[in-house]
């Protein structure tokens, strides 16, 4: 396919090279989704792993050009998510905060385990990333938190300090930053005399790129609509 990439960072560079290796044609690689830069570019799909500020421009472009969107931008606000959902009424839109196949399976395991454990176990969430990571908690951690608490029944406690008293009905969320860690996410369940830990560790960004290209192949002949990793792995679960 003819692909336009939004994002010049490490992910954008890796996506570009991997897309070329997979036989796609990269027609443009942009830092910002500005109309003046995009108006003369034609493509089959946009892959955007950049910044929330680009969501509006990307959505405007795909709606005007009737093309696929593969979006992995994190730190989105509700209005950004609304733009993606609106674009999905016109075009095929695939969104995930994490394109790792292993993380998709972890999310599904969390969805299964939490209802079975929550009455008798306390729950915590820990994520670790490199020292250049700008958002906290990570988009993946937010995704896992939503899987743990889909109805918003728990207080979400970010770190703890001082005399906090005993636990209430809460989930603790902790963000660690340092070195070159590509990404690690831990979902922990603490019961009486036992505990359970679900962990996913990424050793390089390539796993996210591989997932994005899997999503691109999955979306090639899809109709308009909003798709996620659950759709990609759905046939195997």
Long-range contacts (C-beta under 8 A, 24 or more apart in sequence): 1-25, 1-43, 1-44, 1-45, 1-68, 1-216, 1-220, 2-27, 2-42, 2-43, 2-44, 2-45, 3-27, 3-43, 3-44, 3-45, 3-46, 3-47, 3-216, 4-28, 4-29, 4-30, 4-38, 4-41, 4-43, 4-45, 4-46, 4-47, 5-29, 5-30, 5-46, 5-47, 5-48, 6-30, 6-31, 6-32, 6-33, 6-46, 6-47, 6-48, 6-49, 6-50, 6-54, 6-58, 7-31, 7-48, 7-49, 7-50, 7-51, 7-54, 9-49, 9-50, 10-205, 11-49, 11-72, 11-205, 11-208, 11-209, 12-49, 12-50, 14-205, 14-206, 14-209, 15-47, 15-49, 15-209, 15-212, 15-213, 18-206, 18-209, 18-210, 18-213, 19-47, 19-213, 19-216, 22-213, 24-216, 32-57, 33-57, 33-58, 33-61, 35-60, 35-61, 43-67, 44-68, 45-69, 45-70, 45-216, 45-219, 46-70, 47-71, 47-72, 47-212, 47-216, 48-72, 48-73, 49-73, 49-208, 49-212, 51-75, 52-76, 52-77, 52-80, 55-80, 55-83, 55-84, 56-80, 56-83, 59-83, 59-84, 59-86, 59-87, 62-87, 62-90, 62-91, 62-93, 63-87, 63-90, 63-91, 66-90, 66-91, 67-91, 68-92, 68-93, 68-94, 68-216, 68-219, 68-220, 68-222, 69-93, 69-94, 69-95, 70-94, 70-212, 70-215, 70-216, 70-219, 71-95, 71-96, 72-96, 72-97, 72-98, 72-99, 72-208, 72-212, 74-135, 74-138, 74-139, 74-140, 74-142, 75-134, 75-135, 75-139, 76-139, 84-226, 85-226, 88-224, 88-225, 88-226, 89-224, 90-224, 91-224, 92-219, 92-222, 92-223, 92-224, 92-225, 92-227, 93-225, 93-226, 93-227, 94-215, 94-218, 94-219, 94-227, 94-228, 95-226, 95-227, 95-228, 96-143, 96-211, 96-215, 96-228, 96-229, 97-138, 97-139, 97-140, 97-142, 97-143, 98-139, 98-140, 98-143, 98-183, 98-208, 98-211, 98-229, 99-207, 99-208, 99-209, 99-210, 99-211, 99-212, 99-214, 99-215, 99-229, 100-200, 100-202, 100-207, 100-208, 100-211, 101-207, 101-210, 101-211, 101-214, 101-229, 101-233, 102-200, 102-202, 102-207, 103-140, 103-185, 103-200, 103-229, 104-211, 104-229, 104-230, 104-232, 104-233, 105-233, 106-144, 106-185, 106-187, 106-198, 106-200, 107-143, 107-144, 107-147, 107-229, 107-230, 108-230, 108-233, 108-237, 109-198, 110-144, 110-147, 110-148, 110-187, 110-198, 111-147, 111-150, 113-187, 113-189, 113-196, 113-198, 114-147, 114-148, 114-149, 117-189, 117-191, 117-196, 120-191, 120-192, 121-189, 121-190, 121-191, 121-195, 121-196, 122-167, 122-189, 122-190, 122-191, 123-148, 123-154, 123-171, 123-172, 123-187, 123-188, 123-189, 123-190, 124-171, 124-172, 124-173, 124-174, 124-187, 124-188, 124-190, 125-171, 125-172, 125-173, 125-174, 125-185, 125-186, 125-187, 125-188, 126-173, 126-174, 126-176, 126-185, 126-186, 126-188, 127-173, 127-174, 127-175, 127-176, 127-183, 127-184, 127-185, 127-186, 128-175, 128-176, 128-177, 128-178, 128-181, 128-183, 128-184, 128-185, 129-175, 129-176, 129-177, 129-181, 129-182, 129-183, 129-184, 130-177, 130-178, 130-179, 130-180, 130-181, 130-182, 131-177, 131-178, 131-179, 131-180, 133-177, 136-175, 136-177, 137-173, 137-175, 138-175, 138-183, 138-185, 140-183, 140-185, 141-173, 141-175, 141-185, 144-185, 144-187, 145-171, 145-173, 148-187
